[in-house]
Amino acid sequence: MTKTAQEEKLQIPWWNKYTLSVQEAAEYFGFSDKKIRKIVEEHENDKFILWNGTRPRIKRQLFEKFVDEKLTAI
């Protein structure tokens, strides 16, 4: 199945996205979905979480800083 030009145009590479879903963040950072959800639960009010209703979005660059500075083991 081939994508239409419009579908390809709407696809933004993960490394260019401002926010990531839990699944995208898990793949991008190499963590499991379960681990990302646990981090979100423990840090639900931190700046790297953006809530879209009840769904968390991960602010990619802020989460990268959090991982670099705060996480020593997963």
ABEGO torsion letter per residue (X at the ends): XBBBAAAAAABBBAAABABBBAAAAAAAAGBBAAAAAAAAAAAAABAABBBBEABBBBBAAAAAAAAAAABABX
